[in-house]
Amino acid sequence: MADVTTIAVVDIGKTNAKVALVDAATFQEIAVRTTPNLVVTGPPYPHFDTERLWAFIVESLGSLNAERRIDAVSVTTHGATAALVDADGRLALPVLDYEYAGPDELDAEYRKARPPFAASGTPRLPGGLNLGAQIYWQSRRFPDAFANTASLLMYAQYWSFRLTGVLAGEVTSLGCHTDLWEPLDGRYSTLVTEQGWLERMPPLRKAGDSLGPILPDVAARTGLDAGTPVYCGIHDSNASLLPYVLSLDAPYAVVSTGTWVIVMAMGGKRLKLDEARDTLVNVNALGNPVPSARFMGGRAFSLLGGRSMPIADAAVTSVLARASMILPSVPEDSGPFQGKHAEWTVARDELSEEEVQATIAFHLALMTSTCLGLIGAEGPVIVEGPFASNPAYLAMLKASTGREILTGASVTGTSAGAACLAAGNVAQPRLQPFGRDSSDEMKAYAEAWASRALR
């Protein structure tokens, strides 16, 4: 692996997709191409525009390779998504958008078929957030197309397949609130075996396995060397977690922020997870179970009108004094306070823009703190992604947890983590402590928010 100096990471997020060049020695992004991840409204249902994404990936690999020679390709994607592929390698059905509520049509029927939470570590989630529910619904609503499905590919492995022609399964995506995997026993769930899907599951490979070189057509269209290896791929939150798993001693927690805020505890307290509060068991790249919790923090930030802007100390002081809070939940159908209606305790139009932004940041921090408590997290808290550059968020997170808060040096950890799969060495985390002290007023605000949120 000594000749790998530049890795192209194909990173498909729920909101945006990118292809990034990552230096294999520093794990820094050298160049990036991005595009929105668009959803086609139908028919037959809302689905991802995979052909547009494929054209973007191929074009980006070609243009980036012209800037600096690409030695390897790694893939990371959001979860709760699968590609149903026929024997000729084409999609038997479009790749369903997990926010579509269609699978809920069969909720009562599906609940009888799915494995218990104790076995799967998967809570029952709305819409298509349980991948098993998607596949179950597709098999019932489109039986002819489903009958033509030869392989059920997790989303990261679908793109690896498009690049190499090699079919593979991988546990970080299989173990991501899917109902398809039993994390503690490391095997497919009863849903897979009893529905007859096992024969459609491709061979299991490790996230860091090379599936082979890129296809000749891809080499011709991109200019990449015909022997360029493509690695199996990894679920995006686990990509963020991987450098820490490989280099840090537990206990600690990682908070991966984006459209979803995923909170993962390594070596914390052993607690019985509460299925009703969006806790779950993920599986890391080594195949080990990871107690986790989540909420749509990035989506909430957008819905609430969050902005990246400086917030003066005076605005923070005012928010604390007036107890300006956003009580959960935004949105209402996920996270630890599902079904609760969001409420501003001080009318938004009575706040300055800086006070609004401080209130939003505090809300997101306290949602994160709640998640940390639900999974028994201990030790320092590492924040990755966009929220790592929000001082108000970090200050309230420190106040509410009483723990050391560390931030990653890069804007996103997914690219560095996915690059680890191909680099042959570990991206050593470059962590910076958040040094601001927590005030008594912040601690009191956090306690009051927690009390009111549970009412």
N, C-alpha and C positions, 0 to 999 in steps of 0.2 A: 504493500500500500504506500510505499515511500514516494511513488511517482504521482500520487494524487495531491495536487496543489489547489485546484479550484473545483468546487462542487456546485452544481445547479440544483437548487431546491425548488420543487414544484409544491406550492403551498396554497391549497384551496380552502379558504375560509368561508363561512356562511354568507358574509356580506361582500367580501372582496377576494379575488384570487391574485396570486403573484408568482413570479419566477424570480428567484434571487440567486446571484452569484455569491458564494461564501468562500472565503479564504480558509483552506484546510489547516493552516497553522494558527491563525488568530481567531477564527470563527466569526469574523466580522463580515457584514454584507458589503460587497464591493460595488454591485450594481443591482438594480431592481426594476422589473416591469410589473405593472399592476393593471387590473381591470375589474369592473364590478362583476359579481357573480349573480347573473340575472336569472329570474324565474319566469318560465313561459307559463301563461295562465291555463293553457290546455288546448285541445283535448289530449289525452283522456282525463288528465288531472294536472294540477300545478306541478311542474317538473323543472329540473335544472337544464339549462341550455348546454348540454355536454359537447355538442359539435362546435359551438362558439368557443367554449373553453379549450377544446382540443386545438382549434386553429390558433388561439392565443398562446398556448403552451409551445406549439411547434414554432411559431414565428418568434417567440421570445427566446427559445433555446438557440435559434439561428442567429438572431441579432446579438445576443449576449456572447455566444461563442466567437463571433467576429471581433468582439472587444477583448476577450481573454479566453484562451482555450479551456473548454470544459473537460474535466477528467472523469467525472462520475455524476450520476443523477440520483437524487433521493426525493421521496414524496411524503408529504404530510397533508392530511385533510381533516375537516370537521367530521364529527361522528353522526350517528343516527341516520346513516345513508348507505344504501346498497345498490349495486348494479346487477340486474338479472340478465345474464348473457346466454345467448343460444349457442348451439354447437358450432356455428360458424364465427363466433366471436362478436356478433352484433347484439345490440340491446333487444331483448325480447319485449321489454316494456320501458318507457322513459324512466329516468331516475327521479323518484318522487321527492318533492320538497317536504321535509319533515314537519313543517308548520301547517301543512294541509290537514284539515280536520276529518277528512274522509274515513280514515281507519276507525274513528269513534263510532261509526255506524254499526260496527260489529263488537262494540265494547263488551257487552254481556257475554257473548259467545267466546270472545278472546280471553276474558278473565278465567274462564273455565279451562282453557287450553294452556295458559302460560304457567311457568313454574312458580313455586312460592318464593317470596322475597328472601327467605332464609337460605335458599339454595342459589339463587341467581344474583343476589345483591342488587337487584333492579327494582325500583319502585314502579308502580303503574303510572305512566305519564300520559298527558293528553296528546291528541293528534298522532303524529308519526314519530314522536320522540322515543318510543320503544320500537326499535327496528323490527323486532319480531312481529309487532302489531301491523306494521306496514306490509311485511311479506305475507302475513296471514290474510290481510284485506285484499292484497293484489291476487293471491291465489284463489280467493272466493269470487271476486268481482271480474277477474279476467282469466278464467280457467284455461282457455285455449292457449293464450300467450304464456301463461305460467307453465303449462305442460311442455312448452318448447324451451323452457329455461334449463340449460345444462349446468350452469354454474351460478352460485350466489356469491358475488364478490363484494367484500367490504370496499368502501369508497377509495381509500388510498391504494388498495390493490387493483382496483379497476384501472386507475391511471398507470400503475406499473405494468399492468397487462397491455394497455394501449401502446406503451413504449417498447415492450419486449415480446409480447405474445405468450408470456408465461403466466399461468393461473396459480394463485397462491392465496392462502388464508393467513391471518395474523391476529394475535390475541389482544393487542391494545384496542383495536376496533371491535373485535368480537365481544370484549368485556366492557364495553362502554354503554351501559343501561340499555342493553339490547334484548334481554330475555333469552339470548341464544347460548350463553356460556355460564358455567358454574365456576366462579373465581377461586373458591377455596379448594375445589377438587381438580381444577384444571382440565375440564372436559365440556363437551357440548351438553346443553340442557335437555331436559325431557321434551321441551317444545320441538327441538330439532329432530329428535329421534322419533317422537310419536307422530309428527306431521309428515314424516318421510322425506325430510329435507337433507338428511345426512349425506345421501349419495350425490347431492348437488354442491356439497362443500368441498372446495379444492384442498389440496395438500397444505397442511400447516407449515409455515416457514417463520423464522425469526425476523423481527423488524430489520435487523442488520444484515440479513442474507442478501447476497447478490443474486438476482434472478437470472442474470445473463446480460448479454450486450443488447443495445438498442436494435430494433428491427432495421433491415436494410433501407426500407422506405423512409424511416425517420432519419437515418443517417444522411440519405440523399437530400432530404428537404431541409435539414438543419445545418449540414456541413460538419456535424460531429463525427469523430472517428468511429468507424464501424464497430470497434471493440469496446466502446464506452459502456461501462457497467451501469445497471440500474438496480437500486436497492429496493427491497420489498416494501418498505414504507411503514408509517406510524400515525396513530391518531394524534391530532394536534396538541391537545393538553398533555399527553404523554411525551410528546417531543419537547415541550417546555420543561417537563419534569426530568427527563433523561440525564442531562449533565449533572444534576444534583444527586440522582440515584447512583451515578458512577463515581462521584467524588466526595460527597459529604457524609459524615456520620449522623445518624438519627439521634434524637428526635428533631424534626423541623417540619414546617409546612410550606407548601408552595401555593401561591395564589396566581393563577394564570388568568389574565384579564383580556377581554375582547368582547365580541357579541355576547358570549357567555363568560361569567366569572366562575372558574372551576377551582375549588379549594381542596387540596390533597394533603393528607397527613401521613408523614413517614415516622413510624416508631412512636406514635402517641399513645394515649390511654385506650384500652380496649372497652369500647362502649357498644351497647346494643343500638344499632342505627334505627332511626325512625323513618319508616317508609313514607309516611304522610308528609314529611318535611323535605323531600327532594334530596335525601341522602342516598348514597349508593356505594357500591364497591367497584372501583375501576381496576384494571390490570395493567401493571407497568411493563416496560419492554423486556424485563427479565422474567415476566410471567407471574410476578408476585401481586397479591391483592393489595389495593390501596384504598382505605376509607376516604370517601370524597363527599362533597356537597356542592351545590351549584345554584346559581340564579342568573337571570338574563341582565347582567349589570351593564354591558355595553348598549343593549337595546333600551334599558331604562334610562341611561344617560342621554340617549338620543330623544326618546319620547318626552323626557322632562325638559328638554332644551339645554342640555349640558354644553358648555363651551370650554375650550382650553384658554384660560386667561388668568392673569395675576389677580390675587384676591388680597386686599389690604388687611392688615391686622385689625383695623377698626371695624371692617365688615364682619370678620370672624367674631370679634367681641360682641357686636350687636346681635348676631345670630344666637350666640350662647345666652346672652342676657334675655332675649325675647323668647327663648326656647322655640325658635323657628325650626320645625321638623317636617319631614315627609314620612308619614307612617306607611307601612307596606300594604299592598304589594304592587310593584310596577315591573312588568305586567303581572296580572293577577293569577295566571295559570301555571306558574312555575316558581321554584324557590321555596324557602322555609316557611313562608306565610301565605300559601296558596289559598285563594278564595277570599282574601281580605281586600277590602276596597281601599285604594290609596287616598290619603288625606293630607293636605297642607294644614298645619296647625296655625300658621299665620298666612293670611291671604297673600298670594303671590304678588298681586299688584300693590301691596303695601311694602314690598321689599325692593331695595336697589338691585341692580343686576349682579353686583358682587355678592350681595347677601343671598340672592337666589342660587348662585353658583356654589357658595359655601354650604348652603342647605342641601343641595344635590350631592355634593362630595361627602358630606357627613352621612347622609342616608346610605350611600353605596358602601361606605366604610363600615357602618353598623350592620348592614346586611352581611358583609364579609365576616365580621366578627361573630355574628350569630352562627354562620356556617362553620367557622373554626370550632366553636364550642360544641356543636352537634356531632362532630366526628372525633372529638377527644384530642385535638391537636395540641402539641406541646413544643417548647423550644422556639427558636426564632421563626419569624414569618417572612418569607421571601416573596416579594411582589414583582411579577413579570407583566410586561405589556403596557398599554397606554396609561393605566391608572398609576403606574410607577412614577410618572412625572407630574402627579397631582399632589402638591404639598398638603392641601387641606384634607384630602382623603387619607394620606399617610399619617397625618397628625391625629386624626380621630381614630384610625385603626390602632395606633399605638396607645392612645388613651383608653380605648375600650378593652384592649386585650392585656395591657400591662406587660407586653413582650417587646423584645427587640424587633425592629422592622428593618429589613434589608431590601434593597432594590437591585435588579439586574441592570447592567450597564447598557444593554441594547434596548431598542424600542420593542422588540418582540423576541421571545425565546424560542419560537417554533423553528425558525430557520437554523439556528445554531444546533438545536437538539436533533433535527433531521439530518443535518450535516455530519453529526457524530456517527451516524450509521455507516457513512461512506469513508470517513476520514482515517479510520484506524487508530485514532486517539481521542481523548476526551476534551471537550470544551470546558476548560476550568472556569467555573463561575467567577465573574468579576463583580463582587457584591459591595455595595456601599451602604453603610448604616444611615438610617434617617435619624439625625441627631437632635431634632427639636424636642425639648422636654414637654411632657403632657401637663397641662394645667388642671387644677382642681375643678375649674368650671367645665372643662371638657369631660372629665371623668363623671361629673354629676349629670351632664347632658346625656352621656352614653347610658347611664343607669336609668334615667327618666325615659329615654327612647325605648329601651328594652322593656321596661314595665308597660308602657303604653302600647307597644307593638303586639303584645300578647293578649290584650283585652279582646 
